[in-house]
Amino acid sequence: MIVLKIYREMKRLITILLIFYFVYVSFGNTNKQNAATISGNNCVGPYAMIKDGQSLLKEGDLVVRLNRDPASRYIRDFNPHDKSFSHSGIVLYENGYPYIFHMLNGEKNPGNELRKDSLSQFCDPRQNVAYAIFRYDMNANEIRKLKECIYKWYGHGIRFDFSFNLASDDSMYCSEMISKALAEATGKRISIETTKLTTKQVALFSAYTHRPFTYTSKLQVISIDDLYTNPSCHLIKEYNYTKK
């Protein structure tokens, strides 16, 4: 009788322990699922920013970026108003997909020709720290002309303008290409202002371009911020990969 009583008591205790065990496991799994959901909802990284930006793109949009390399941070210092960005491109759609058309020199573009990249390539977080999307006040006909103009230059394979000479159209730098395309598409309704370099900037620009001071001192340049501080241009969204 004593043995039977002990057996029944142990059985009851084991049953209670099993009940507590299954309650604990179920509660723990629920907490883990909730934690994963909350974490996923709060997780916004560079690639999520690119995906979000791509959903906002429209034909004719201006996309600007800030590269991680020292040269880009040097270039942005020539911006007279806003020193947030160092490179620019224009959005054009092909077969329903947006590409960024831009002028680029250096090892990433050995041919130095007008090129096109996806937004994920253009704003690659491994090489950039920020980007922004701006939109010009253009109608459908002007956007069509803009596309024709850039496609023409793309077909001709125009190259990067190392002389930074606005008087020539056979080669262009990034902001120059966009400025001239806007002027042609809108009949100069959208006209991007040029920037006169300060004496200090002239000296720095001379070193950057390997041109004599007497040459760079006469230059009028189109800085990156000249493109988006224009009254016909409006910010759509700005992304900074370093901010959480």
Secondary structure, 3 states (H helix, E strand, C coil): CHHHHHHHHHHHHHHHHHHHHHHHHHHHHHHHHHHHHHHHHHCCCHHHHHHHHHHHCCCCCEEEEEECCHHHHHHHCCCCCCCCCCEEEEEEEECCEEEEEECCCCCCCCCCECEEECHHHHCCCCCEEEEEEEEECCCHHHHHHHHHHHHHHHHHCCEECCCCCCCCCCEECHHHHHHHHHHHHHCCCCCCCCEECCHHHHHHHHHHHCCCHHHHCCCEECCHHHHHCCCCEEEEEEEECCCC
